[in-house]
Amino acid sequence: MWWQETAPGRYERPLDTGELLYVGVARLGKELGMQHWLTSSTIQLKSAPSVKDVRRAWIALRYRHPHIASVLLDDSERKFRYTVPSEEELEVWVQETLIIYPNDDPRDAAYLERTLSPTNSMTLHYLPFSRQLLFRTPHWRTDGRGMFLLQHAFCTLLANEDGATVFDGSEAINLPPSFSQLAGLTDEPATPEMSQASDAVLGVIFAGPPPSSLQESLPNKTPESSHRITTRLDHETSKKIIAASKARGQTVTTTVHAALVTVMRRHTDTPDGRMFGFTPFDQRKRLPAPWNGIDSHGAACIYHTGKPCSIEFTEHIDFDAVAEYLSAYYGQDLEPLYNHITDYHLKLGRILSAPMEVLNESPGAARPEFSSLGIVDNFIQQSYTGAMGTFEVVDWSLAVAAVIRPLQIHLWTWNGRMHLSCNYNEAFYTSEFVEGFVEEWKDVLIQELLHRA
């Protein structure tokens, strides 16, 4: 078993370096009561389920994915701990993590995203008035794909009567191993060759001309509230963009990212500079069953890695050139990275969790960071039917808390419609600028793929 039983009913395992990376990032803004990259994801249903059913599904989700209830021990131990709960302890956990709002409370999930305090627990906020289920978690507990899988499992449990859930320690078999454990990666000290390989991957961050920044970024140094602005394309336009991307032999992720870089270039303070960033790559397909599928145990865990990219504006002068570069970037073989990924994650973690003032004032800090979440419908069904009835999912969204200067940008497709989303901190950008930036991003995408002669 991947987790060790260190006392009766108590299980522990160490964090791998990928998880430690996210723990370090989460500390950004801690002294200000903030948590960088705290993840909030909302499912909206067509009709409001009963509180009893939501509670039942939440408890059952803990049994199938007990890591949602594990705790992060202090820095010196660098371990997760899961404790099999007594009936009383289970009730305390439910009261602390399942927050039910009054039927007449008009607040919605978007409001809660930007006003709730950070948490080290995974929580579920149920808003009957708006028929929304808001899932919140530190990013070190799971990633975007993992959130899909947890929500799919929850909705499946919501629709199906599963009998009484008994916590007797048998749920511990569902505790997820770390990515390093599953992939058989070494945790031995890095050799000089491994260290050099990590330095070579990360070197693109520092090579080339000075990084460019968005000239509209405000000079403030202390972060305030994180906000999200999302625009969605209609079905027909989304369908045409997807077809046009495929006709070019490129993915939608590639063309949307290229449009983002094109807009960045227009707003840069150094047009002969470059744009760099880090892009996540989901790695679940590399893992063995039962940790790699839509109904896998591997939902509540970090199973991805990230690689930097750097696009020099003088070499990639237009949309086509940027798209060609990004097509090669997204198509790269990540297998060589696994030979030194422990060392790589340690070094990347030092970069991403540097002091806030360093990250905010470094060259190129005011930039978009892009992440494609893919087709949500491939993981979350639009309808769940079981013994407890039918529950239709009418909308889905995701937000991450932006504590530092980079814009946190996401692409996803839900119900055939593409969504372009931007999370930003209001200390560093005005809402008017971000709204205009996102609309310009959409317009460039449409112009380049659909309207160009």
C-alpha positions, 0 to 999 in steps of 0.5 A: 500500500502506498500510504503507511498505517502509522497508528490504528486508523491513521495513514500517512505518505510523504509529498513528492516534489510536484506536490511540494511545489504547489504547497510553496506556491500556495503560501504566496500571500499567506501573511495577507490572508490569501492563497495563490492558485486556490481553486474554485469550480462550480457546477450549476444544476437545472434543479436544486437537489435536496440538502439530504442528497447533497450531504449523502453524496458528499460523505460518499465522495469522501469514502471513494476519494478519502484524500479530500479529507486528508490534512497537510502536516507541518513543513518539517514532516512534509506529509499527508495524513488521513484518519479514519473517522468515528461517527462523531468525527465524520459529523464534525468534518461534514459540518466544517466542509459542507456549507449549506446556504439558505434557500433565499440567499441570492449570493452566487458562486462567482461572488463567493469565489472572490470573497471567501477566505482561503482554506486548506480543506476541500470544501463544498458550498451548496447554494440552492437559490442559484442551484450551484455546487461550488467546490474549493480546494488548495491547488496542492490537493488536486489539479484541473483534471482531478477536479473534473473527476471529483465532480463527475464522481459526486454527480454520479453519487448524487443520482445513485443511492449507494446505501449507508457509507461506513468508514471502517478503514476500508476506504484507505485503499482509495488513498492516492499515491503520489505521481512519483510513486505511481510512475516509478520515479526516483527520489534519489539525490540528483546526479550532475547529469540530472541537474544539468538536464533540469537547468537546460529545461528551465533555461528558456526562462532566462535566455533571449531578450528581456521579457515583455510586460503588459504596459497597462499593469498598475504599479501597486505592490500589495495584492487585493481581491482576485476576480474572474472575467469569462467570455463564451463563444456561441455554438456556431463560432466555436464549431467553426474555430474548432474545425479551422484549427483542425484544418490547419493541423493544429489543436484548439489549444494551440490556436487559442494560445497563439491568439493570446500571444498575439494580443499580448504583443499589442499591449507590451512595453517592449515589442522586441522582447518575448513572452514566457510562461509555464504550461501544465501537462496532464500526465494521467495517461502515463499512470497505471489503472485504476489511477488513469481513467474517468472513473479512476481513484486518481482524482484528488491528487496532483498528476501533472507537470509543467514546462516553460515556453518562451516566444521571442516576438522578433522571431515569431512575428505573427499569428501563424509563426506563433502557432507553428512554434506552439504546435511543436511545443505542445507536441513535445515528448515529455518522457526525457523529463521523467529522468530528472523530474524530482530535481526539476520540480525542486528547482521549478518550485524555488522559482515559482515560490520566490518572495512575492515582491520578487515575483511581482517586480521581476521582468515580464511579471505582468504577463498571461499564464495560459492553461487549457482545460480541454472539453469538460463534457468528456469528463462531466456529463450533462445529465446523471440518472439513477435511483435518486432521480435525474440531475442535469448539469447546465453550466460549469466554471473554474477560477483560481485565486491570483495573488501575484501579477501574472494573469491566470488564463484558462480555456475550456469547452462546455456544451459545445461552447468555448470559454475564454477566462481570465483571473486577475488581482484588482491591485494590478489591473483594472476590470476595464482593461481585463474585460477589453483584453479578453474581448480582444483575445476572442476577436483575434482568434475569430479574425485569424481563423475565420475572417482572414483572406 
